[in-house]
């Protein structure tokens, strides 16, 4: 009976998520009416609850753990509260962005419940904390007018936070990433990458002369160098690529972009010869099967999981994702691919892409150059993080130890990503209100 339920579930989950994904991109159409968009968003909400219910019913029958049902009910209340808060207090917010954030979180809760329900409960508690914070962020973006005046405050906080990790951080897989405070572990780089975007935007939105560029580049380089000293090359790559994209958009000088890419290439080559854990990851990437018992064990297990799952997955509790080291964090995508299938995983990638496109779309529509750079920078941060994670687990690039935003287990990553989405929501609301004001002025003139 359970086996029949699992087999029915794996196909219905794919179908529901495929429809949701289609709606994500259909909503981007310019000619679509407001009523049609609202209908699509309502359908997306229903689909998300159906996916959540489908997966949790199967997991309950497989695990026979009443906590699965209790957690499912709490998750339903959580998503209802999230959508209601944004609908009531931010009437001009992007419903697609809210839906995508909730959908990615629901997938996270599903796969973490399957892998380790204790971690799923912990992630849910952290998500509640993150929701409280992120619900206030759009209000601050709208009401506070001096974000562009705090350029050196962002820089000092960022450099100090990264320096503390470099000196006193706990070492994990060859890199200093976290600061342990009792039973809690904090990864400052997750929050600092947002401050980093605000710093660069506040430096470049008005002036891009040589002096300003030198100061900005020097402080940005200091951020990256501290991360390199901490051997956190994944975060260093995110910071550096974000800096390159923002400075290129601000100056329109292709030479800066080309020079930055060349410097990054040289840096990666040096890291390969100087840092043992980087050398190990590159070896595992080039030929994982030859080192399957040691250096290549993690990526080999990841590729086996993805291959075993095929297009339609083996079904919840029918695979062996726990054989992949750090599966709840860096390699959560492999677990999703194995048990929920390649089609489901592809839809997950497309939902992430739709978020990225939404960020860029908002950046292009913002009139204020400061907020335009903010939206662009946060979009790049999100896009690069998704790329590094997916590239690592699929052997497209060497593993970087970067988590999949909103899906992987980890409090710092979860809170920072929800804050990132909330900032984008604040910018979207600001843009929408500007459009409404301009239309009102035009009507009065007529």
C-alpha positions in Angstrom: 0.0 0.0 0.0 2.8 2.4 1.0 4.7 1.6 -2.2 1.7 2.4 -4.4 1.2 5.7 -2.5 4.9 6.6 -3.1 4.7 5.8 -6.8 1.5 7.9 -7.2 3.1 10.7 -5.2 6.3 11.0 -7.2 4.4 11.6 -10.5 1.8 13.9 -9.0 4.5 16.0 -7.3 6.2 16.5 -10.7 3.0 17.4 -12.4 2.0 20.0 -9.7 5.4 21.6 -9.7 5.6 21.7 -13.5 2.3 23.6 -13.6 3.6 25.9 -10.9 6.8 26.6 -12.9 4.9 27.2 -16.1 2.8 29.8 -14.3 6.0 31.5 -13.1 7.0 32.3 -16.6 3.5 32.9 -18.0 3.1 35.7 -15.5 6.0 37.5 -17.0 4.0 38.2 -20.3 3.5 41.9 -20.9 0.1 41.4 -22.5 -1.4 39.5 -19.6 -4.2 41.3 -17.7 -4.0 42.0 -14.0 -7.0 39.7 -13.4 -5.2 36.9 -15.2 -2.1 37.5 -13.1 -4.1 37.3 -9.9 -5.7 34.1 -11.0 -2.2 32.6 -11.8 -0.9 33.6 -8.4 -3.9 32.0 -6.7 -3.4 28.8 -8.6 0.3 28.8 -7.6 -0.7 29.1 -3.9 -3.1 26.2 -4.2 -0.4 24.1 -6.0 2.1 24.8 -3.2 -0.2 23.6 -0.5 -1.0 20.5 -2.6 2.7 19.7 -3.1 3.3 20.2 0.7 0.3 18.0 1.6 1.2 15.3 -1.0 4.8 14.9 0.2 4.0 15.0 4.0 1.3 12.4 3.7 3.7 10.0 2.0 6.5 10.8 4.5 4.1 10.2 7.4 3.2 6.7 6.1 6.8 5.9 5.4 8.3 7.2 8.7 5.3 6.6 11.0 6.3 9.8 12.9 3.5 12.0 14.1 5.9 14.9 14.1 5.7 14.9 10.3 2.0 15.8 10.4 2.5 18.4 13.2 5.3 20.1 11.3 3.1 20.1 8.1 0.3 21.9 9.9 2.7 24.4 11.3 4.1 25.0 7.8 0.7 25.6 6.4 0.0 28.2 9.1 3.4 29.7 8.4 2.8 30.2 4.7 -0.7 31.5 5.2 0.6 34.1 7.7 3.5 35.0 5.3 1.2 35.6 2.3 -1.4 37.5 4.5 1.2 39.8 6.0 2.6 40.9 2.6 -0.9 41.2 1.1 -2.3 43.4 3.9 0.7 45.5 4.7 2.4 45.7 1.3 -0.4 45.8 -1.1 1.9 46.7 -4.0 4.3 43.9 -3.3 5.2 41.2 -5.9 3.0 38.2 -5.3 5.1 36.1 -7.7 8.2 36.8 -5.5 6.2 35.9 -2.3 5.0 32.7 -3.9 8.4 31.7 -5.2 10.0 32.3 -1.7 7.3 30.2 -0.1 7.6 27.4 -2.7 11.4 27.2 -2.3 10.9 27.1 1.5 8.3 24.4 1.2 10.7 22.2 -0.9 13.3 22.8 1.8 10.9 21.7 4.5 9.9 18.6 2.5 13.5 17.4 1.8 14.8 18.2 5.3 11.9 16.3 6.9 12.8 13.4 4.7 16.5 13.6 5.5 16.5 14.6 9.2 13.3 15.8 10.8 15.1 17.3 13.8 16.9 19.6 11.3 13.6 20.3 9.6 12.1 21.5 12.9 15.1 23.6 13.6 15.0 25.1 10.1 11.3 25.9 10.6 12.0 27.8 13.9 14.7 29.8 12.1 12.3 30.5 9.3 9.8 32.0 11.8 12.6 34.3 13.1 13.5 35.2 9.5 9.9 36.0 8.7 9.6 38.5 11.5 12.7 40.2 10.3 11.9 40.1 6.6 8.4 41.5 7.1 9.9 44.7 8.6 12.5 45.1 5.9 10.3 46.6 3.1 9.0 49.2 5.6 12.5 50.3 6.4 13.4 50.4 2.7 10.5 52.7 2.1 10.7 55.0 5.1 14.5 55.3 5.8 16.0 57.8 3.4 19.7 57.7 4.2 20.7 54.2 3.1 23.0 55.8 0.5 24.8 57.8 3.2 26.2 54.9 5.2 28.8 53.8 2.8 31.7 53.5 5.2 29.5 52.0 8.0 28.8 49.1 5.6 32.5 48.7 4.9 33.6 48.8 8.5 30.9 46.3 9.7 31.7 44.0 6.7 35.5 44.0 7.1 35.3 43.7 10.9 32.8 40.8 10.7 34.9 38.9 8.2 38.1 39.6 10.1 36.6 38.1 13.3 35.8 34.9 11.4 39.3 34.8 9.9 40.9 35.0 13.3 38.6 33.2 15.6 36.2 31.2 13.3 35.7 27.5 13.4 37.3 25.5 10.6 35.0 23.3 8.5 36.2 21.3 5.5 39.4 23.3 5.3 37.8 26.8 5.5 36.9 29.2 8.4 33.2 29.8 7.9 31.4 30.1 11.2 31.6 31.6 14.6 30.2 29.2 17.3 28.2 30.7 20.1 27.2 27.9 22.4 25.0 25.6 20.4 24.5 28.1 17.7 26.7 28.7 14.6 26.7 32.0 12.8 28.1 32.6 9.3 28.7 36.4 9.1 29.5 36.3 5.4 25.9 35.5 4.6 24.7 38.8 6.0 27.8 40.8 5.0 27.3 40.1 1.3 24.1 42.2 1.5 26.0 45.0 3.3 28.7 44.6 0.6 26.1 45.3 -2.1 24.9 48.4 -0.2 28.5 49.6 0.1 29.3 49.4 -3.6 26.0 51.0 -4.6 26.4 53.9 -2.2 29.9 54.5 -3.5 29.1 54.4 -7.2 25.6 55.6 -7.7 26.6 59.3 -7.9 30.3 59.3 -8.9 32.5 56.9 -10.8 35.7 59.0 -11.1 39.1 57.4 -10.7 39.5 58.3 -7.0 36.1 56.8 -6.1 36.8 53.7 -8.1 40.1 53.2 -6.4 38.7 53.5 -2.9 35.8 51.2 -3.8 38.1 48.6 -5.4 40.5 48.7 -2.4 37.8 48.1 0.1 36.1 45.5 -2.0 39.5 43.8 -2.4 40.0 43.8 1.3 36.7 41.9 1.8 37.7 39.3 -0.8 41.3 38.9 0.6 40.0 38.3 4.1 37.7 35.6 2.7 40.6 34.1 0.8 42.7 34.1 4.0 39.8 32.3 5.7 39.9 29.9 2.7 36.2 30.6 2.1 36.6 30.7 -1.7 32.9 30.2 -2.4 32.0 33.4 -0.6 35.1 35.2 -2.1 33.8 34.3 -5.6 30.3 35.6 -4.8 31.8 38.9 -3.5 34.2 39.4 -6.4 31.7 38.6 -9.2 29.1 40.9 -7.5 31.7 43.7 -7.4 32.6 43.2 -11.1 29.0 43.2 -12.3 28.1 46.3 -10.2 31.2 48.3 -11.2 30.6 47.4 -14.9 27.0 48.6 -14.8 28.0 51.8 -12.9 30.9 52.7 -15.3 29.9 51.0 -18.6 33.6 50.2 -19.1 34.1 46.7 -20.5 37.8 46.8 -19.8 37.1 46.7 -16.0 35.0 43.5 -16.5 37.7 41.9 -18.7 40.5 42.8 -16.3 38.5 41.4 -13.3 37.8 38.1 -15.0 41.5 37.8 -15.8 42.4 38.5 -12.2 39.9 35.9 -11.0 41.5 33.4 -13.3 45.0 34.1 -11.9 43.6 33.9 -8.4 42.0 30.5 -9.0 45.2 29.1 -10.4 47.2 30.3 -7.4 44.6 28.9 -5.0 44.9 25.5 -6.7 48.7 25.4 -6.0 48.6 27.0 -2.6 45.5 25.7 -0.8 45.3 21.9 -0.2 41.6 21.7 0.1 41.2 23.6 -3.2 43.7 21.2 -4.8 41.7 18.3 -3.4 38.4 19.6 -4.8 39.8 20.2 -8.2 41.2 16.6 -8.3 37.8 15.3 -7.2 36.1 17.4 -10.0 38.4 16.3 -12.8 38.2 12.5 -12.1 35.9 11.7 -9.2 35.7 8.0 -9.9 39.4 7.5 -9.6 39.3 9.0 -6.1 35.8 7.6 -5.2 37.0 6.2 -1.8 38.6 9.5 -0.6 38.6 12.9 -2.3 36.0 12.1 -4.8 33.6 10.3 -2.5 31.2 13.2 -2.1 30.8 14.2 -5.7 30.7 10.6 -6.8 27.8 9.9 -4.4 26.1 13.0 -5.7 26.4 11.9 -9.3 25.2 8.4 -8.4 22.1 9.9 -6.6 21.3 12.2 -9.5 21.7 9.3 -12.0 19.8 6.8 -9.9 16.8 9.2 -9.6 16.5 9.6 -13.4 13.7 11.8 -14.8 11.0 10.8 -12.4 12.8 10.0 -9.1 12.8 6.9 -6.9 10.1 8.3 -4.6 10.4 9.7 -1.1 12.2 7.3 1.3 13.1 5.0 -1.7 16.6 6.4 -2.3 19.8 6.6 -0.2 20.5 10.4 -0.1 22.0 10.1 3.4 25.1 8.4 1.9 26.1 11.9 0.5 28.2 13.8 3.0 26.7 17.2 4.0 23.6 16.3 2.0 21.4 18.7 3.9 23.6 21.7 3.1 25.8 21.8 0.0 24.3 18.7 -1.7 20.6 19.0 -1.0 19.9 19.3 -4.7 21.3 15.8 -5.2 18.8 14.4 -2.7 16.0 16.2 -4.4 17.1 14.8 -7.8 17.3 11.3 -6.5 14.0 11.0 -4.8 11.8 13.6 -6.5 13.4 13.2 -10.0 15.2 15.1 -12.6 12.0 16.8 -13.9 11.3 18.1 -10.4 14.9 19.3 -10.0 14.7 21.0 -13.4 11.6 22.8 -12.3 13.4 23.9 -9.2 16.2 25.4 -11.3 13.6 27.2 -13.4 11.9 28.7 -10.3 15.3 30.0 -9.2 15.8 31.5 -12.6 12.4 33.2 -12.5 13.5 34.8 -9.2 16.7 36.0 -10.7 14.9 37.4 -13.8 12.5 39.2 -11.4 15.4 40.8 -9.6 16.9 42.0 -12.9 13.6 43.3 -14.1 13.1 45.3 -11.0 16.7 46.7 -11.3 16.0 47.9 -14.9 12.7 49.6 -13.8 14.2 51.5 -10.9 14.8 55.2 -11.7 17.0 55.9 -8.7 20.5 54.8 -9.6 21.3 53.8 -6.0 18.3 51.4 -5.7 19.0 50.2 -9.3 22.4 49.1 -8.3 21.1 47.5 -5.1 18.6 45.4 -7.0 21.2 44.4 -9.5 23.8 43.5 -6.9 21.4 41.4 -4.9 20.2 39.7 -8.1 23.8 38.8 -8.9 24.5 37.5 -5.4 21.4 35.3 -5.6 22.2 34.1 -9.2 25.8 33.3 -8.5 25.0 31.4 -5.3 22.5 29.2 -7.2 25.0 28.7 -10.0 27.9 27.7 -7.7 25.7 25.3 -5.8 24.2 23.6 -8.8 27.5 23.6 -10.7 29.2 21.9 -7.8 26.7 19.1 -7.3 26.5 18.3 -11.0 30.3 18.3 -11.6 30.0 21.3 -13.9 32.5 23.2 -11.7 34.5 22.1 -8.6 32.5 22.1 -5.4 32.6 25.5 -3.6 30.7 24.7 -0.3 28.0 27.2 -1.1 24.4 26.4 -0.1 21.3 26.5 -2.3 19.3 29.7 -1.2 16.1 28.9 0.8 16.5 25.2 0.2 19.6 24.1 2.0 19.8 23.7 5.8 21.4 26.6 7.6 20.1 29.5 9.6 22.5 32.2 8.4 21.8 31.4 4.8 18.1 31.2 5.3 17.8 34.5 7.2 20.1 36.4 4.8 18.2 35.1 1.7 14.8 36.0 3.2 16.1 39.5 4.0 17.5 39.7 0.4 14.0 38.8 -0.9 12.5 41.3 1.4 14.8 44.1 0.2 13.8 43.3 -3.3 10.1 43.5 -2.2 10.8 46.9 -0.7 12.3 48.1 -4.0 9.3 46.6 -5.9 6.8 48.4 -3.6 8.8 51.6 -4.0 8.8 51.3 -7.8 5.1 50.5 -7.9 4.2 53.5 -5.7 6.3 55.8 -8.0 4.3 54.5 -11.0 1.0 55.1 -9.2 2.1 58.7 -8.3 3.2 59.5 -11.8 -0.1 58.2 -13.2 -2.1 60.3 -10.7 -0.2 63.4 -11.7 -0.9 62.8 -15.3 -4.6 62.4 -14.7 -4.7 65.6 -12.7 -3.0 67.5 -15.6 -5.5 66.1 -18.0 
